[in-house]
């Protein structure tokens, strides 16, 4: 019997499905264009309050979103109900970042409603593409970390895992980047200006979150000492739920985001005394917690706000999941059997101390039992080896803001040190390394160490990264707990990064090998034999060219720069950071520019250098890198000597939606970080999936990418992680290297002389001096190898069919990098939950 949805279609007939049903959740709703059009018109009239004759495009967007949302709700309720009925184990994914991007196309595609919607809107006289472009990007993340979290939430729903995501509902999210005279300026990203049709406010789900105050100790009836935290300040966490739809609507999970509100909207007595601003000071202070993603921590106030944000969402999430568990199962002691908490980086690491506080102070468990439950429930994903990104909070700040948690951290540390002292190889160096308290940099709490010791499993995000964790930042902790570190290489959702971002390539895949890759991305390997087929290669590259034309039109529209779609699109898009080495690319571009001008008779390969990415507001060096790209672009793009052979563009405000245009159009993917410093990367996977070749170091997941696509289909250059470490240890002299490479020396000289900054000749001298005298990220050391690899790439580009063959093989062998594969590994090896 087909599955009957509880709601009725506009015709009054029940909606039926012939597709299989798993765990009581239907895969797809059969609805035709007429039914969808009627639903959209009903929403436009009764939810938006507009006559179709006078409705604007944003009115149609809201009405369409609400109509599509109706197709989610029944599945959502069924998914939640099924989890309660079966008592299955739930996964709770805590992340400060969730870069979920635009939802309409994502949800419609996963519900198999995309074509129906287009037809319905055409009949209503509405341009579906133009309408969908109006949806704001929910930029609730900073980059790869937040995009990974979004991919993983979608894959958990696809694989039938009962999961909740937890984060913050930022009013403004990551800043909107504007380029003014080549400089980055930050503006608020007002993504909620017209409301959010995808979320459901849950005013009844509100938790008090405390800060500051005192801790009282008293003796309980059994003689045990009980502690009571009496916060001086309380903030309310209000829940907003967004349904996350799996592929084919198989399951709908919940992303619960917290909004901060003051317990009292204002002090009425203060207001009546005439202090109208002071009366709402507490409200402003409370609401600032969920105001902006990653406020600058260059000041003490900014640092405190960061910690308040992290504790706020972590404490609210733990209260929520503990309430749910006790409500359903009664006994808090079964928490590890019914819940798996995954900490996405160190931002929610305070969960270790907060869960202990809940178990000790609220549920009155003994220390050993509480510690066993905590370590059996929590798991931690490490995303970086950079010390500054592992987070360390001043002890003085922690003691003032979270006094009870600081007591618990001290107690955990005492037991950790005592345990370590039992080892025969224990020494003072080991104790200093494993301690939760750093005594060398002004006394701080090491959040990475706290997350490590309080977790059941700790995973890195690529094979290289996980191995380096054991050798570097967690070496001594790994020796103390040898079975704790495991590897889970990152993955990306093919629904967003192939089916939606590159529909023409998806269509070609389906026409060539059928629909199997839609449900199992590793079936893309069926494409591999077709790489030998000249006709298929030609069709493949026609798809690529169409995507390049689309990007070229966007560049012209946004920057006024005309680029040639037949040129090699060389793309470097990611967060701006010295270790990601945009400077290496820039220097080689300057050398290429010099060579084109000096040797005009050479048959140069036309190339478009495309940059995008945001710099942290307080990261001055990164902002100078953005300015340098734009300075270079201004000179190169206006020079007739290049004859269109070289163009440089910097696309502002890089986000998910922009990535969906850039990535399918890329010919060459720049993954050139200093080896040993990029934990994994996911951009490398997205580019390869869409048929770009990679130039990269043996860093992060580039290593696994090389293994899967084949040594001949990727351009690897430069020092390995071991060689990087040895070079630094031996005392590297970048000045000597520069003097031996004429092209690099000339690039330095032109920067120093102000060739690219005639309005301020000294602007980039600091960059040159830093590279010539220090060069921690070994840009100069890898320059020659990088330049040689770029020349090999140019040689290959002159053979279009061979380039096409390698591009096809990159797509064919990228299936392993699906987030479905990654989540299956988490499920089987960390969370112990079943998948479909």
C-alpha positions in Angstrom: 0.0 0.0 0.0 1.4 3.4 -0.9 2.3 5.8 2.0 -0.6 8.2 2.6 0.5 11.7 3.8 -1.7 13.0 6.6 -2.3 16.3 4.7 -4.3 16.6 1.5 -3.3 18.1 -1.8 -5.1 21.1 -3.1 -7.4 18.9 -5.1 -8.5 17.1 -1.9 -6.9 13.8 -3.0 -4.3 12.3 -0.7 -0.8 12.5 -1.8 0.6 9.0 -2.5 4.1 7.7 -3.0 5.3 4.7 -5.0 8.9 5.1 -3.7 10.1 3.0 -0.9 9.5 4.0 2.7 12.2 3.5 5.4 11.7 3.9 9.1 8.2 5.2 8.5 9.4 8.3 6.5 8.4 8.7 2.9 11.0 9.4 0.2 9.1 11.8 -2.0 5.8 13.4 -2.6 4.1 13.0 -5.9 2.7 16.5 -6.7 2.1 18.0 -10.1 2.6 21.6 -11.3 -1.0 22.5 -11.0 -1.2 21.4 -7.3 2.1 23.2 -6.5 0.9 26.4 -8.3 -2.4 26.3 -6.2 -0.4 25.9 -3.0 1.9 28.8 -3.9 -1.1 31.0 -4.7 -2.7 30.1 -1.4 0.4 31.0 0.5 0.7 34.3 -1.4 -2.8 35.2 -0.5 -3.2 34.0 3.0 0.3 34.0 4.5 1.9 36.9 2.6 -1.3 38.8 2.1 -0.7 39.8 -1.5 -2.8 39.7 -4.7 -0.9 37.9 -7.4 -1.4 40.8 -9.7 0.6 43.1 -7.4 3.0 40.7 -5.9 6.7 41.5 -6.1 9.4 38.8 -6.7 10.3 38.7 -3.0 6.6 38.0 -2.2 6.7 35.1 -4.6 9.9 33.8 -2.9 8.3 33.8 0.5 5.1 32.2 -0.8 7.0 29.5 -2.7 9.3 28.8 0.3 6.2 28.4 2.6 4.5 26.1 0.1 7.6 23.9 -0.2 8.0 23.9 3.6 4.6 22.3 3.9 6.0 19.3 2.2 8.6 19.0 4.9 6.5 19.2 8.0 4.8 15.8 7.8 8.2 14.1 7.3 9.7 16.2 10.1 7.0 15.2 12.5 7.2 11.5 11.4 11.0 11.5 11.8 10.7 12.9 15.4 7.9 10.5 16.2 9.9 7.5 14.9 12.9 8.4 17.1 10.7 8.5 20.2 8.9 5.3 19.3 12.0 3.3 18.6 14.1 4.9 21.4 17.0 5.0 19.0 20.3 6.7 19.9 20.5 10.3 18.8 23.5 12.3 17.6 23.9 15.9 18.8 26.2 18.0 16.6 27.4 21.1 18.3 29.0 23.7 16.1 29.5 27.5 16.4 29.3 27.6 12.5 26.6 26.3 10.1 27.0 27.6 6.6 23.7 26.3 5.3 23.4 28.8 2.4 20.2 29.3 0.5 17.5 26.7 1.3 14.9 26.9 -1.4 16.8 25.0 -4.1 18.4 22.7 -1.6 15.1 21.6 -0.1 13.3 21.4 -3.4 16.0 19.3 -4.9 16.1 16.9 -2.1 12.3 16.6 -2.2 12.4 16.0 -5.9 10.2 19.0 -6.4 12.6 21.2 -8.3 11.2 20.6 -11.8 7.6 20.7 -10.6 8.2 24.1 -9.0 9.8 25.6 -12.1 6.8 24.5 -14.2 4.4 25.8 -11.6 6.1 29.2 -11.5 6.4 29.5 -15.3 2.7 29.1 -15.5 2.3 31.8 -12.9 4.6 34.1 -14.9 7.4 34.0 -12.4 11.1 33.5 -13.3 12.2 30.8 -10.9 15.9 31.4 -11.2 15.6 35.2 -10.6 13.3 34.5 -7.7 15.6 32.0 -6.1 18.6 34.4 -6.4 16.8 36.8 -4.1 17.0 34.4 -1.1 19.7 35.6 1.3 22.7 33.4 2.1 22.4 32.2 5.7 26.1 32.8 6.3 26.1 31.4 9.8 29.7 30.3 9.4 33.2 31.4 8.6 34.3 28.9 6.0 35.0 25.2 5.7 34.1 24.4 9.3 30.6 25.7 8.9 30.1 24.3 5.4 31.2 20.9 6.7 28.7 21.1 9.5 25.9 21.8 7.0 27.1 18.9 4.8 27.1 16.6 7.7 23.6 17.6 8.9 22.3 16.9 5.4 24.1 13.5 5.2 22.8 12.4 8.6 19.2 13.1 7.4 20.0 11.2 4.1 21.3 8.2 6.0 18.4 8.1 8.4 20.3 9.0 11.6 18.2 10.7 14.3 20.3 13.9 14.7 20.0 17.4 16.1 22.4 20.2 15.1 22.9 23.0 17.7 24.3 26.5 17.1 23.6 30.2 17.4 21.0 32.1 15.4 23.2 35.1 14.7 21.3 38.3 13.8 23.9 39.2 11.2 26.1 36.1 10.7 29.5 36.5 9.1 30.1 40.0 7.8 29.3 41.1 4.3 32.6 41.9 2.6 32.8 45.0 0.5 35.9 46.0 -1.5 36.5 49.8 -1.4 39.6 51.0 -3.3 40.9 47.4 -3.0 40.6 47.2 0.7 38.2 44.9 2.6 35.5 46.6 4.6 33.1 44.7 6.8 29.4 45.4 6.8 26.6 43.6 8.7 25.1 40.7 6.8 21.4 41.4 7.4 20.1 38.0 6.3 17.0 38.2 8.5 15.8 41.6 7.1 12.7 40.0 5.4 12.3 37.1 7.9 13.2 33.5 7.5 10.4 31.3 6.1 12.3 28.1 6.9 12.5 28.5 10.7 10.0 27.8 13.5 10.4 29.9 16.6 9.9 27.7 19.8 9.2 30.3 22.5 8.3 27.5 24.9 11.8 26.1 24.6 13.8 28.6 26.6 16.6 28.0 29.1 18.4 30.3 31.6 22.1 30.6 31.0 24.1 31.9 33.9 27.3 34.0 34.0 29.5 35.1 36.9 28.3 35.0 40.5 29.4 32.7 43.3 29.5 29.0 44.2 28.2 27.7 47.5 29.2 24.4 49.0 27.1 22.4 51.5 27.0 18.9 52.9 24.3 16.6 51.6 22.5 13.9 53.6 25.0 11.3 52.6 27.9 13.4 53.7 28.9 14.3 50.1 29.8 17.9 49.3 27.3 19.5 47.0 27.9 22.7 45.1 25.4 25.3 44.0 26.3 27.9 41.4 24.5 31.2 41.9 25.0 33.3 38.7 25.0 37.0 39.0 23.6 37.4 35.4 21.1 35.3 33.6 20.3 35.2 29.9 17.5 33.4 28.1 18.3 31.1 25.2 15.3 30.9 22.8 15.1 28.0 20.3 14.5 28.4 16.6 14.2 25.2 14.6 15.1 24.7 10.9 14.2 21.4 9.3 17.1 19.7 7.5 15.9 17.5 4.6 17.8 14.4 3.5 18.1 13.2 -0.1 14.7 12.1 -1.5 13.1 13.4 1.7 14.2 10.2 3.4 14.4 11.8 6.8 14.0 15.3 8.2 16.2 16.3 11.2 16.4 19.5 13.2 18.9 22.3 13.3 18.2 24.1 16.5 19.7 27.6 16.8 19.7 29.7 19.9 18.8 33.4 20.2 19.9 35.3 23.3 17.3 37.4 25.1 17.4 39.3 28.4 15.4 37.8 31.2 13.7 41.2 31.6 13.3 43.4 28.5 14.1 46.6 30.5 14.5 48.0 34.0 11.2 49.9 34.3 12.3 51.8 37.5 15.5 53.0 35.8 13.5 54.1 32.7 11.1 56.1 34.9 14.0 57.9 36.5 14.9 59.2 33.1 17.8 56.9 32.3 16.2 55.6 29.1 19.5 54.1 27.7 20.6 52.6 31.0 17.2 50.9 31.4 17.9 48.7 28.4 21.6 48.1 29.0 21.1 44.6 30.3 19.0 43.8 27.3 21.7 45.1 24.9 24.4 43.1 26.7 22.3 39.9 26.6 21.3 40.2 23.0 24.9 41.0 21.9 25.6 37.3 22.4 23.7 36.3 19.3 24.3 39.5 17.4 27.3 38.7 15.2 29.3 35.6 14.3 32.9 35.7 15.5 33.1 39.2 17.0 36.7 40.5 16.9 38.6 39.3 19.9 41.4 41.8 19.6 40.0 43.6 22.8 39.2 42.2 26.2 35.5 43.0 25.6 35.6 41.1 22.4 37.4 38.1 23.9 34.8 38.0 26.7 31.9 38.1 24.2 33.5 35.1 22.3 33.5 33.1 25.5 30.0 34.1 26.4 28.8 33.0 22.9 30.5 29.6 23.2 29.1 28.9 26.7 25.7 30.3 25.8 25.0 27.9 23.0 26.8 24.9 24.6 24.9 25.2 27.9 21.5 25.7 26.2 22.2 22.7 23.9 23.2 20.4 26.8 20.2 21.5 28.9 18.0 20.7 25.9 19.4 17.3 25.1 19.5 16.3 28.8 15.9 17.3 29.2 14.9 15.3 26.2 16.8 12.3 27.4 15.3 12.3 30.9 11.8 13.0 29.6 12.0 9.9 27.3 14.2 7.5 29.3 14.0 8.6 32.8 17.5 7.8 34.0 20.4 10.2 33.2 22.8 7.3 33.7 21.8 5.8 30.3 22.9 9.0 28.4 25.9 7.4 26.7 23.7 4.6 25.4 21.2 7.0 23.9 23.1 10.1 23.0 26.4 10.9 21.1 27.6 14.5 21.4 30.0 15.6 18.7 32.0 18.8 19.3 32.9 20.5 16.0 36.2 22.0 17.0 37.1 23.6 20.4 34.3 26.2 20.4 31.9 23.9 22.3 34.7 22.3 24.4 33.2 23.9 27.6 30.6 21.1 27.2 32.9 18.8 29.1 32.8 21.0 32.2 29.1 22.0 31.7 27.9 18.3 31.4 29.9 17.5 34.5 28.2 20.4 36.3 24.8 19.2 35.3 25.5 15.6 36.4 27.2 16.6 39.7 25.1 19.6 40.8 21.7 19.0 39.2 21.5 15.2 39.2 23.6 14.7 42.3 25.8 11.9 40.8 29.2 11.1 42.2 32.4 12.3 40.5 33.5 9.0 39.0 30.1 8.2 37.7 29.6 11.7 36.2 33.1 11.5 34.6 32.3 8.1 33.1 29.0 9.4 31.6 30.7 12.5 30.2 33.5 10.7 28.6 31.2 8.1 27.2 28.9 10.7 25.6 31.2 13.4 24.2 33.4 13.2 21.1 35.6 15.9 19.7 36.6 16.7 16.1 39.9 18.7 15.9 40.2 20.9 12.8 43.5 22.6 13.2 47.1 22.3 14.5 47.5 26.1 14.7 47.9 27.0 18.4 45.9 30.2 18.1 42.9 28.2 16.7 42.9 25.7 19.5 41.6 28.4 21.9 43.0 29.2 25.3 41.0 31.4 27.7 42.6 33.4 30.4 42.1 31.7 33.8 41.1 35.1 35.3 38.3 35.5 32.7 37.1 31.9 33.2 37.0 32.3 37.0 35.0 35.5 36.7 32.6 34.4 34.1 32.2 30.7 34.8 33.4 30.1 38.4 31.8 26.7 38.9 33.2 25.4 35.6 36.7 26.6 36.6 36.4 24.5 39.8 35.5 21.5 37.7 38.3 22.1 35.3 40.8 22.3 38.1 39.4 19.0 39.5 39.6 17.3 36.1 43.2 18.5 35.7 44.2 17.3 39.2 42.9 13.8 38.3 44.6 13.9 34.9 48.0 14.8 36.4 47.6 12.2 39.1 46.9 9.6 36.4 49.9 10.6 34.3 52.2 10.4 37.3 51.6 6.7 37.4 53.3 6.2 34.1 57.0 5.2 34.2 57.8 7.7 31.4 56.2 10.6 33.1 58.3 13.7 33.5 57.8 17.4 34.0 57.7 18.1 30.3 54.8 15.6 29.8 52.9 17.1 32.7 53.3 20.6 31.4 52.1 19.5 27.9 49.0 17.6 29.0 47.9 20.0 31.7 44.6 21.8 31.1 46.2 24.9 32.5 48.9 26.6 30.5 51.4 28.3 32.9 53.7 29.9 30.2 51.4 32.4 28.5 49.7 34.2 31.3 47.8 31.2 32.7 45.1 30.0 30.4 42.7 27.1 30.0 43.6 24.9 27.0 40.3 24.1 25.5 41.7 21.6 23.1 43.2 19.6 26.0 39.9 19.8 27.9 38.0 18.5 24.9 40.5 15.7 24.4 40.5 14.4 28.0 36.7 14.7 28.3 35.9 12.8 25.1 35.3 9.1 24.2 36.9 9.6 20.8 39.0 12.4 19.2 39.2 12.6 15.4 41.2 14.4 12.9 39.8 15.3 9.5 42.4 13.8 7.1 44.9 11.0 7.4 47.9 13.4 7.5 46.2 15.7 10.0 45.3 12.8 12.4 48.8 11.5 12.2 50.2 14.9 13.0 47.9 15.3 16.0 49.6 12.4 17.6 53.1 13.8 16.9 52.5 17.5 17.7 49.7 19.2 19.6 48.4 16.1 21.4 51.5 14.0 21.4 51.6 13.4 25.2 47.9 13.1 25.6 47.9 10.5 22.8 50.6 8.6 24.7 48.5 8.6 27.8 45.3 7.6 25.9 46.7 5.7 22.8 43.3 4.5 21.5 41.5 7.9 21.6 42.6 9.5 18.3 41.0 8.3 15.1 40.7 9.7 11.6 37.6 10.7 9.7 38.5 12.4 6.5 36.1 15.2 5.6 33.4 14.9 2.9 31.0 17.1 1.0 27.3 16.6 0.1 26.9 15.7 -3.6 23.4 17.1 -3.5 24.6 20.7 -3.0 28.0 20.5 -4.8 27.1 18.5 -7.8 23.4 18.2 -8.4 22.5 21.8 -7.5 25.7 23.6 -8.3 26.2 21.8 -11.6 22.9 20.5 -13.1 24.3 20.2 -16.6 27.1 17.9 -15.4 24.6 15.9 -13.3 22.4 15.5 -16.4 25.4 14.2 -18.4 26.3 11.8 -15.7 22.7 10.4 -15.6 22.6 10.1 -19.4 25.9 8.3 -19.5 25.8 5.9 -16.5 22.3 6.1 -15.1 21.0 7.3 -11.7 23.1 5.2 -9.5 25.6 8.0 -8.5 22.7 10.1 -7.2 22.2 7.7 -4.3 25.8 6.5 -4.0 28.4 9.0 -5.2 31.1 6.4 -5.4 29.3 5.0 -8.4 30.7 8.0 -10.3 33.6 5.5 -11.0 31.4 4.2 -13.7 32.4 7.3 -15.7 36.0 6.4 -15.7 35.9 4.2 -18.9 34.3 7.1 -20.7 37.3 9.3 -20.2 38.8 7.4 -23.2 35.8 8.4 -25.4 36.5 11.5 -27.4 32.8 12.3 -27.9 32.1 12.1 -24.2 35.1 14.2 -23.4 33.8 16.9 -25.8 30.4 16.9 -24.1 32.1 17.1 -20.7 34.1 20.1 -21.7 31.0 21.8 -23.3 29.4 21.6 -19.8 32.5 23.2 -18.3 32.5 25.9 -21.0 28.9 26.8 -20.3 29.7 27.1 -16.6 32.7 29.3 -17.4 30.4 31.6 -19.5 28.1 31.9 -16.5 31.0 32.9 -14.2 32.4 35.3 -16.8 29.0 37.0 -17.0 29.0 37.3 -13.2 32.5 38.8 -13.2 31.5 41.3 -15.8 28.4 42.2 -13.9 30.1 42.6 -10.5 33.5 43.9 -11.4 33.2 45.3 -14.9 36.0 43.1 -16.0 35.6 41.1 -19.2 37.3 37.7 -19.2 37.6 35.1 -21.9 35.7 31.8 -21.1 38.2 29.9 -23.4 41.1 30.9 -21.1 42.3 28.7 -18.3 40.3 29.6 -15.2 42.8 29.3 -12.3 40.9 29.6 -9.1 42.0 30.3 -5.5 39.0 30.8 -3.2 39.2 30.2 0.5 39.6 32.1 3.8 42.5 34.6 3.5 45.3 33.4 5.7 49.1 33.3 5.4 49.2 29.5 5.7 46.8 29.1 2.8 49.5 31.0 0.8 47.6 33.3 -1.5 50.9 35.2 -1.5 52.6 32.3 -3.3 50.0 32.5 -6.0 50.3 36.3 -6.2 54.1 36.2 -6.5 53.9 33.7 -9.3 51.3 35.7 -11.1 53.6 38.8 -10.9 56.4 36.6 -12.4 54.1 35.4 -15.1 53.1 39.0 -15.9 56.7 40.0 -16.1 57.5 37.1 -18.4 54.5 37.9 -20.8 55.7 41.5 -21.1 59.4 40.5 -21.6 58.7 37.8 -24.2 55.7 38.8 -26.2 56.5 36.3 -29.0 56.0 33.2 -26.8 52.8 31.2 -27.2 51.4 32.0 -23.7 48.4 30.1 -22.4 45.6 32.7 -21.7 44.8 32.5 -18.0 42.3 34.1 -15.6 43.4 34.2 -12.0 40.3 34.2 -9.8 40.6 35.0 -6.1 37.9 35.2 -3.4 37.8 34.9 0.4 37.3 36.9 3.6 40.0 38.1 6.1 39.2 38.2 9.8 38.5 41.8 10.8 41.5 42.0 13.1 43.9 40.1 10.8 45.9 43.0 9.3 48.2 40.9 7.2 45.3 39.1 5.5 43.7 42.4 4.7 47.0 43.5 3.0 46.9 40.3 0.9 43.4 41.3 -0.4 44.7 44.8 -1.2 47.7 43.3 -3.0 45.4 41.1 -5.2 43.4 44.2 -6.1 46.4 46.3 -6.7 47.8 43.6 -9.0 44.5 43.3 -10.8 44.3 47.0 -11.5 47.7 47.1 -13.1 47.5 43.8 -15.0 44.0 44.2 -16.4 44.7 47.7 -17.7 48.0 46.8 -19.4 47.6 46.3 -23.2 50.9 44.5 -23.3 49.2 41.4 -21.8 46.9 41.3 -24.9 44.2 39.6 -22.7 46.6 36.7 -21.9 46.4 37.4 -18.2 43.5 38.7 -16.1 43.3 38.9 -12.3 40.0 39.3 -10.4 39.0 39.3 -6.8 35.3 38.5 -6.3 34.0 40.1 -3.0 31.8 38.6 -0.4 32.6 34.9 -1.0 29.8 32.7 0.3 28.0 29.5 -0.5 26.0 30.9 -3.3 29.0 32.5 -5.0 30.9 29.2 -4.6 28.1 27.4 -6.4 29.0 29.5 -9.5 32.7 29.6 -9.2 33.5 25.9 -8.5 31.7 24.3 -11.5 33.6 26.8 -13.7 37.1 26.2 -12.4 39.7 24.5 -14.6 42.4 24.6 -12.0 42.0 24.4 -8.2 44.6 26.0 -6.0 45.2 24.0 -2.8 48.7 25.3 -2.0 48.8 25.6 1.8 52.1 25.0 3.7 52.3 21.3 4.1 51.2 20.1 7.6 49.0 23.2 8.3 45.7 22.5 6.5 43.8 20.0 8.5 41.8 18.7 5.5 40.1 21.2 3.2 36.8 20.5 1.5 37.2 23.0 -1.4 39.7 20.6 -2.9 36.9 17.9 -3.0 34.3 20.2 -4.5 36.6 21.3 -7.3 37.7 17.8 -8.2 34.1 16.6 -8.2 33.2 19.3 -10.7 36.1 18.3 -13.1 38.9 20.7 -12.0 42.5 19.6 -11.8 44.3 20.4 -8.6 47.7 22.1 -8.1 48.6 21.5 -4.4 51.0 20.5 -1.7 50.9 17.1 0.1 48.7 18.7 2.8 45.4 17.8 4.4 43.1 15.8 2.2 45.2 16.5 -0.9 47.0 13.3 0.0 43.8 11.2 -0.2 42.7 13.1 -3.3 46.0 12.2 -5.0 45.4 8.6 -4.0 41.9 8.5 -5.5 42.3 10.5 -8.7 45.7 9.2 -9.5 49.2 10.6 -9.5 49.0 11.6 -13.2 45.8 13.6 -12.7 46.9 16.0 -10.0 49.8 18.5 -9.8 51.7 18.0 -6.6 54.6 20.3 -5.7 56.7 21.6 -2.8 57.9 20.5 0.6 56.2 17.7 2.5 55.1 18.2 6.1 58.3 16.4 7.3 60.5 18.6 5.1 58.7 21.8 6.3 59.4 20.8 9.9 63.1 20.0 9.1 63.5 23.3 7.1 62.2 25.3 10.0 64.3 23.4 12.5 67.5 23.9 10.5 67.0 27.6 10.3 65.7 28.6 6.9 67.2 31.7 5.2 64.6 33.0 2.7 66.8 35.8 1.6 69.3 33.4 0.1 66.5 31.6 -1.8 65.1 34.8 -3.2 68.6 35.8 -4.5 68.9 32.5 -6.4 65.5 32.9 -8.3 65.6 35.8 -10.7 61.8 35.8 -11.3 61.1 35.9 -7.5 63.7 38.5 -6.9 62.2 40.7 -9.6 58.7 40.3 -8.1 60.0 41.4 -4.7 61.8 44.4 -6.2 58.7 45.5 -8.1 56.6 45.3 -4.9 59.2 47.1 -2.9 59.4 49.9 -5.5 55.6 50.4 -5.5 55.0 49.3 -9.1 51.6 48.0 -8.1 50.9 50.7 -5.5 52.0 54.0 -7.1 49.7 56.0 -4.8 51.6 54.5 -1.8 55.0 53.0 -2.9 55.7 51.7 0.6 52.4 49.9 1.0 53.7 46.3 0.3 57.2 46.7 1.7 56.2 45.1 5.0 55.0 42.0 3.1 58.3 41.8 1.2 60.4 42.3 4.3 58.4 39.6 6.2 58.9 37.1 3.4 62.6 38.0 2.9 63.5 37.9 6.5 61.2 35.3 8.2 58.8 33.5 5.9 57.4 31.1 8.5 55.0 29.6 5.9 57.8 28.9 3.4 56.4 30.8 0.5 59.8 31.5 -1.0 61.0 27.9 -0.4 58.2 26.5 -2.5 58.2 29.2 -5.2 60.4 27.4 -7.8 58.5 24.1 -7.5 55.2 26.0 -7.7 56.2 27.9 -10.8 57.5 24.7 -12.5 54.2 23.0 -11.8 52.3 25.9 -13.3 54.4 25.6 -16.5 53.5 21.9 -16.7 49.9 22.9 -16.3 50.2 25.4 -19.2 51.7 22.6 -21.3 48.8 20.3 -20.6 46.3 23.0 -21.4 47.6 23.1 -24.9 46.3 19.5 -25.4 42.6 20.0 -24.8 41.6 16.4 -25.1 44.2 15.2 -22.7 43.2 17.9 -20.2 39.6 16.8 -20.7 40.5 13.1 -20.0 42.1 14.1 -16.7 39.2 16.3 -15.8 36.8 13.4 -16.4 38.9 11.1 -14.2 38.9 13.7 -11.4 35.1 13.7 -11.4 34.9 9.9 -11.7 37.2 9.2 -8.8 35.9 11.9 -6.4 33.0 9.8 -5.1 34.8 8.7 -2.0 34.8 12.3 -0.7 31.0 12.2 -0.2 29.9 13.3 3.3 27.7 10.2 3.2 30.9 8.1 3.4 32.3 10.3 6.2 29.1 10.1 8.2 28.9 6.3 7.8 32.3 6.1 9.4 31.4 8.4 12.3 28.3 6.3 12.8 30.1 3.0 12.8 33.3 3.8 14.5 32.4 6.7 16.9 28.7 7.1 17.6 27.6 3.5 17.4 24.3 4.4 15.6 22.8 2.5 12.6 22.4 4.0 9.1 20.1 2.9 6.4 
